[in-house]
Structures are given as C-alpha cells and as structure tokens.
Amino acid sequence: MADPNIGQTITQAWESVVKPDPEDNIFEEYWLLDRLKQGKSFKAHDGGRNIEHHLEYATNTSVGWYSDLEPVSTTRIDCFDSARYAWKECAGTVVQSELESAINQGSGGKFDLLAAKLKNMKTSFYKLINEALFSTGQGTSSKEIGGMQLLCSTTPTTGTVGEINAATWSFWRNIAVTGTMTTAAFDNLRAAMRSCYNQVSVGYGGKHPTFAATTRAVFEGFEGLLLANERYTDKSVGDGGFKNEVLKFKGMLLAYDADCLAATVYMANESDLILNYQKGYWMRMLKEVDPANQTATIRRCMTIANLSTGARRKLGCVHTIT
C-alpha cells in the first residue's frame, strides 16, 4: 500500500523512545535570572502604582567648622528623593484542541502533551525575562523590562533611569570601565575588573559586588588568565582544568549568560539589583477559557515585574573587552 508509505515494520511496532518527554534543543541556562530569584533580590510587592526606591543623594551642607558664637546655617537642605520604575507585563498562552486531547489520552499518548506544553511555556517565560534583564528596556515599544544595559550603562553620564537624569545628577551614575586589550587578548581584563570592583565597593568597608555576569567568550578569557589546575586522582583519570559553572574574582561569583551584552562584565550586589514582581503575578495561571466558536481550551499565564536599583553607583560594568 503506497500512499501512507510508512511500511509494515513501522506499523506493527512502536518506536524505541530514549526519554518519555521531549528533549530540550532550544533553551539556555539563565544565570542572571536564577541569581536574582534567590534571596533578597526577588521582591514581591502587595500592590502599588510604581516601584519606588527612596534615595539619600546629598550631604547636609549646613555642617561645617565655626568659631564660638558665629552663626550656624539654618538653611534647610534637601537630601532625599525617590527613583520610580513602571510595572511591565508579559503574557503567553497554551492552546490545546479537543482533538489533540483525544489523540493524546490513555495508552495512545507517548507523553503528556498538555504538561509538556505548559512546561515549555514556563521555560519560554524564563527565556523572555532573562533576555529583557540584559536589555535597554526599549524593545517592543518600551514595553519590556529595563535591563542591565539601562541600569548599568556603558555610558553612565547620559540617559534617564528611574525618572532621574544621569546627565544632571552625578550621584546617579553606575561605574563603567573599559577592558580593551593593549597587546594580547584579555591582557587588561583582570586590571579592569579589579578597578570596577573596587569602585563599586566604595572602599574597604563598603558593600562589595557578590556576583557578575558575562559572555562565554569573556568567561573563557578570564579562565585562561588563571593558574593551571591539574590534578590526578588515579592512574587513568586526570582533571586538566577548573570546573567551569562558576568562577570567583575577589570572592564574587562569575558565570556566563548567553543573553549578556557582548564583550561586557556586569557586577552587582543582590541588595542593590532587585527583580520586583506583583504578589501573585509571577507566572500566574489565569482561568481557562473555552472559545465559543472553537473546540479548544486556552490556558493563559502572565507576569507583572520590573528590574530596579536604588543605588546605581553600586552597579558596575567592564565593557569593550578584547
């Protein structure tokens, strides 16, 4: 029988399946998103029109030296203000027809199609959000999260972040250091990272960067600058390098992320870079919808979130790394 053209051998037996679920050929690991979701960087908000950070941005200039009965200034000094960030929304759907459900039921299903679709949507959210965490915030008509290219710019003396103009207010500028090579590839990388780290730390007792994100190329360049680590535990097995999921620099965790801006290292402390979300709206599944004119069920999921900082000077980047 020629038309179906699958043959008797295929017809009489099921395929030998290595794994019961579809194997991932798309998604990357998301270092920045995973890091921010840990601990105090991941902050739920119970309502609120905006995300607001209260800022202390100036010293009290009435404080000064004086002599005996000399008048002391009674000028009221403004020292505080706020940075504000708008909420951003993203959403997705899973559509499954009644025919798909019928075909996939019972022993006829090779894997749970609906569960696989929902898992794929969840990972698609992670991909979308992680990409936005490195963005300028201008994508999709400025509807996406304002990411590291906005909060920790390679040109920190320009641009408006949190409704504050960095060109006007010098306190509202992140640290940016150039990592261009002099003669050999990555020969200035460690010096540039050291300078950026120390400036972000604001002195020996300051709050130090706790993690950094970069590209695989820069990560490998940094790894190549480290001392060789070779060990032999038996006659047949040797380890010729560091296990490379995460490396350290001055105690700061360093890993690579596929979405990071090319030739760049971003440094931050979890308490100064906050992934905010509305309580109950982090990948929230909404009520299922049955369209009136289709034999299908639509499952909707949404997130309301944004990335923010209340201390730009405690964010740093090494850029133009060669």
C-alpha positions as CSV (number, residue, x, y, z in Angstrom):
1,M,0.0,0.0,0.0
2,A,1.8,3.0,-1.3
3,D,0.0,6.1,-0.1
4,P,0.8,6.2,3.7
5,N,4.3,4.9,2.9
6,I,5.3,4.0,6.5
7,G,5.7,0.3,5.9
8,Q,4.6,-2.8,7.8
9,T,7.6,-2.7,10.2
10,I,6.8,0.7,11.5
11,T,3.1,0.0,11.6
12,Q,3.4,-3.2,13.7
13,A,5.6,-1.7,16.5
14,W,6.1,1.5,18.5
15,E,9.3,3.4,18.2
16,S,12.0,2.8,20.8
17,V,11.9,6.1,22.7
18,V,15.0,7.1,24.7
19,K,13.2,9.5,27.0
20,P,9.5,9.9,27.7
21,D,9.4,13.7,27.4
22,P,10.6,16.0,24.5
23,E,14.3,16.8,24.8
24,D,15.3,20.5,25.0
25,N,17.1,21.8,21.9
26,I,16.3,25.5,22.5
27,F,16.7,26.9,26.0
28,E,19.8,28.1,27.6
29,E,20.8,28.3,31.3
30,Y,19.7,31.7,32.8
31,W,22.5,32.8,35.2
32,L,21.2,36.3,35.9
33,L,17.5,35.4,36.3
34,D,18.4,32.4,38.5
35,R,20.7,34.6,40.6
36,L,18.1,37.3,41.1
37,K,15.4,34.8,42.1
38,Q,17.5,33.9,45.1
39,G,17.0,35.7,48.4
40,K,16.6,39.4,48.8
41,S,16.9,40.2,45.1
42,F,13.5,38.7,44.4
43,K,10.9,41.1,45.9
44,A,7.1,40.7,46.0
45,H,5.0,43.9,46.2
46,D,1.5,43.9,47.6
47,G,0.0,46.4,45.0
48,G,1.3,49.8,44.3
49,R,1.2,52.0,41.2
50,N,5.0,52.1,40.7
51,I,8.2,50.6,42.1
52,E,9.9,53.2,44.3
53,H,13.3,53.5,45.8
54,H,13.9,56.1,48.5
55,L,17.3,57.8,47.8
56,E,19.8,59.7,50.0
57,Y,21.7,61.7,47.4
58,A,23.4,64.6,49.2
59,T,25.2,65.6,52.3
60,N,23.9,68.2,54.8
61,T,26.0,71.3,53.7
62,S,25.0,73.2,56.9
63,V,27.6,71.0,58.7
64,G,30.9,72.9,58.9
65,W,33.5,74.5,61.1
66,Y,32.7,77.6,63.1
67,S,34.1,79.7,65.9
68,D,32.5,80.5,69.3
69,L,29.2,82.4,68.7
70,E,29.5,82.6,64.9
71,P,26.0,81.8,63.4
72,V,25.4,78.3,62.3
73,S,23.5,77.9,59.0
74,T,19.8,77.2,59.4
75,T,19.2,76.6,55.7
76,R,17.0,73.5,55.1
77,I,19.0,71.1,53.0
78,D,17.3,68.6,50.6
79,C,19.0,65.2,50.9
80,F,16.3,62.7,49.9
81,D,14.3,61.8,46.8
82,S,12.9,58.8,45.0
83,A,13.6,56.7,41.9
84,R,10.5,55.3,40.3
85,Y,10.1,52.4,37.8
86,A,6.9,51.4,36.0
87,W,5.5,47.9,36.1
88,K,6.0,45.8,32.9
89,E,3.7,43.0,31.8
90,C,4.3,39.8,29.7
91,A,1.9,37.0,29.0
92,G,1.6,33.8,27.0
93,T,-1.0,31.1,26.1
94,V,-1.2,27.4,25.7
95,V,-3.9,26.3,23.2
96,Q,-5.0,22.6,23.1
97,S,-7.8,21.4,20.9
98,E,-10.2,18.7,21.9
99,L,-8.8,16.6,19.0
100,E,-5.3,16.9,20.5
101,S,-6.6,15.9,23.9
102,A,-8.5,12.9,22.5
103,I,-5.5,11.6,20.5
104,N,-3.1,12.0,23.5
105,Q,-5.3,10.3,26.1
106,G,-4.6,6.9,27.6
107,S,-2.2,4.4,26.1
108,G,-2.2,6.3,22.8
109,G,-0.1,9.2,24.2
110,K,3.6,8.9,24.0
111,F,4.0,11.8,26.6
112,D,1.6,14.1,28.4
113,L,1.1,16.8,25.7
114,L,-0.6,19.4,27.9
115,A,2.0,19.1,30.6
116,A,4.8,19.4,28.1
117,K,3.2,22.5,26.5
118,L,2.8,24.1,30.0
119,K,6.4,23.3,30.8
120,N,7.5,24.8,27.5
121,M,5.6,28.0,28.2
122,K,7.2,28.3,31.6
123,T,10.6,28.0,30.2
124,S,9.7,30.4,27.4
125,F,8.8,32.9,30.1
126,Y,12.3,32.4,31.7
127,K,13.9,33.0,28.3
128,L,11.9,36.1,27.6
129,I,12.5,37.6,31.0
130,N,16.2,36.7,31.1
131,E,16.7,38.4,27.7
132,A,15.0,41.5,29.0
133,L,17.2,41.5,32.1
134,F,20.1,42.4,29.9
135,S,18.2,44.9,27.6
136,T,17.9,48.6,27.3
137,G,14.2,48.5,28.1
138,Q,13.3,50.0,24.6
139,G,12.2,46.7,23.0
140,T,8.6,46.1,22.0
141,S,7.9,49.8,22.0
142,S,9.5,50.1,25.5
143,K,7.0,47.6,27.0
144,E,9.8,45.2,28.2
145,I,11.8,45.2,31.4
146,G,14.6,47.8,31.7
147,G,17.6,45.6,32.0
148,M,21.4,45.9,32.6
149,Q,22.1,48.0,29.5
150,L,19.8,50.6,31.1
151,L,20.6,50.4,34.8
152,C,24.3,49.7,34.3
153,S,25.1,51.6,31.1
154,T,28.5,51.6,29.3
155,T,27.8,55.4,29.0
156,P,26.6,56.2,32.6
157,T,26.7,60.0,32.2
158,T,23.7,60.0,29.9
159,G,20.2,58.7,30.0
160,T,17.3,58.7,32.4
161,V,16.8,55.8,34.8
162,G,14.1,55.6,37.4
163,E,12.9,59.1,36.2
164,I,16.3,60.6,37.2
165,N,18.5,62.1,34.5
166,A,22.1,60.9,34.9
167,A,23.4,63.8,32.9
168,T,22.1,66.2,35.5
169,W,22.7,64.2,38.7
170,S,26.2,62.8,39.1
171,F,25.3,60.6,42.1
172,W,23.0,58.6,39.7
173,R,25.8,57.1,37.6
174,N,27.0,53.5,37.6
175,I,30.7,52.6,37.3
176,A,31.9,51.8,33.8
177,V,35.5,50.7,33.0
178,T,37.0,49.9,29.6
179,G,38.6,46.5,29.2
180,T,40.3,46.9,25.8
181,M,43.5,44.9,25.3
182,T,46.9,46.5,24.9
183,T,48.9,43.9,23.0
184,A,47.3,40.5,23.7
185,A,43.8,39.3,24.1
186,F,42.4,39.9,27.6
187,D,45.7,41.3,28.9
188,N,43.7,44.2,30.6
189,L,40.7,42.2,31.7
190,R,41.8,41.5,35.3
191,A,43.0,45.0,35.9
192,A,39.8,46.4,34.5
193,M,37.7,44.0,36.7
194,R,39.8,45.0,39.7
195,S,39.2,48.7,39.1
196,C,35.5,48.2,38.5
197,Y,35.1,46.0,41.6
198,N,37.0,48.5,43.9
199,Q,35.0,51.5,42.6
200,V,31.7,49.7,43.1
201,S,32.7,48.7,46.6
202,V,33.3,52.3,47.6
203,G,36.2,51.5,50.0
204,Y,37.3,48.6,52.2
205,G,34.2,48.6,54.4
206,G,31.7,49.1,51.6
207,K,29.2,46.7,50.2
208,H,31.1,44.6,47.6
209,P,29.7,43.0,44.4
210,T,28.6,39.5,45.1
211,F,28.1,38.2,41.6
212,A,28.9,39.1,38.0
213,A,27.5,38.0,34.6
214,T,29.4,38.0,31.3
215,T,29.6,36.2,28.0
216,R,31.1,32.8,27.4
217,A,34.0,34.4,25.4
218,V,34.9,36.7,28.2
219,F,34.4,33.9,30.8
220,E,36.8,31.7,28.9
221,G,39.2,34.6,28.5
222,F,39.2,35.2,32.3
223,E,39.6,31.5,32.9
224,G,42.6,31.4,30.6
225,L,44.3,34.0,32.9
226,L,44.1,31.8,35.9
227,L,46.8,29.4,37.1
228,A,46.5,26.0,35.5
229,N,44.8,23.5,37.8
230,E,45.7,19.9,37.1
231,R,45.2,17.0,39.4
232,Y,45.5,13.2,39.1
233,T,43.4,11.1,41.4
234,D,44.3,7.7,39.9
235,K,46.4,6.3,37.1
236,S,43.7,6.7,34.4
237,V,41.8,9.9,35.3
238,G,43.2,13.4,35.3
239,D,41.5,16.8,35.7
240,G,43.0,19.4,33.4
241,G,41.0,22.5,34.4
242,F,38.6,24.2,36.7
243,K,35.0,23.1,36.8
244,N,33.6,26.0,34.9
245,E,30.0,26.5,36.0
246,V,31.1,29.4,38.3
247,L,34.4,31.0,39.0
248,K,35.3,33.6,41.6
249,F,37.0,37.0,41.5
250,K,37.7,38.6,44.9
251,G,35.0,36.3,46.3
252,M,32.5,37.5,43.7
253,L,30.8,34.7,41.7
254,L,31.3,35.0,38.0
255,A,29.4,33.0,35.4
256,Y,28.4,33.4,31.8
257,D,24.9,34.0,30.3
258,A,24.0,33.6,26.7
259,D,22.0,36.9,26.8
260,C,24.7,39.1,28.2
261,L,25.8,42.0,26.1
262,A,28.9,41.1,24.0
263,A,32.4,41.9,25.5
264,T,30.9,43.0,28.8
265,V,31.0,42.0,32.5
266,Y,28.2,43.3,34.8
267,M,28.9,43.4,38.6
268,A,26.2,43.8,41.3
269,N,25.2,43.0,44.9
270,E,21.9,41.3,45.4
271,S,20.7,44.0,47.7
272,D,21.2,46.7,45.0
273,L,19.7,45.0,42.0
274,I,16.1,44.0,42.6
275,L,13.8,41.9,40.4
276,N,10.4,43.2,41.6
277,Y,7.1,41.4,40.9
278,Q,3.5,42.0,41.9
279,K,2.4,39.5,44.6
280,G,0.6,36.6,43.0
281,Y,1.6,37.7,39.5
282,W,4.9,35.8,38.9
283,M,3.9,33.4,36.1
284,R,0.3,33.4,37.3
285,M,-2.0,31.0,35.6
286,L,-5.3,32.6,34.8
287,K,-8.7,31.0,34.5
288,E,-9.0,28.7,31.5
289,V,-11.0,30.0,28.5
290,D,-13.2,27.9,26.2
291,P,-13.8,29.9,23.0
292,A,-17.4,30.0,21.8
293,N,-16.5,29.1,18.2
294,Q,-13.7,26.6,18.7
295,T,-13.3,23.1,20.2
296,A,-10.3,24.0,22.3
297,T,-9.2,25.2,25.7
298,I,-6.9,28.2,26.1
299,R,-4.7,28.5,29.2
300,R,-3.2,31.9,29.9
301,C,-0.2,32.9,32.0
302,M,1.1,36.4,32.9
303,T,3.9,38.1,34.9
304,I,4.0,41.7,36.2
305,A,7.5,42.7,37.0
306,N,10.5,45.0,36.5
307,L,14.2,45.3,37.4
308,S,15.2,48.2,39.5
309,T,18.0,49.7,41.6
310,G,18.2,52.4,44.3
311,A,21.9,52.8,44.1
312,R,23.3,53.0,40.5
313,R,26.8,53.8,41.7
314,K,26.9,50.3,43.3
315,L,26.5,48.7,39.9
316,G,29.5,48.3,37.6
317,C,30.4,47.1,34.1
318,V,33.6,46.4,32.3
319,H,32.9,46.9,28.6
320,T,34.6,46.8,25.2
321,I,36.6,43.8,26.4
322,T,39.0,42.4,23.8
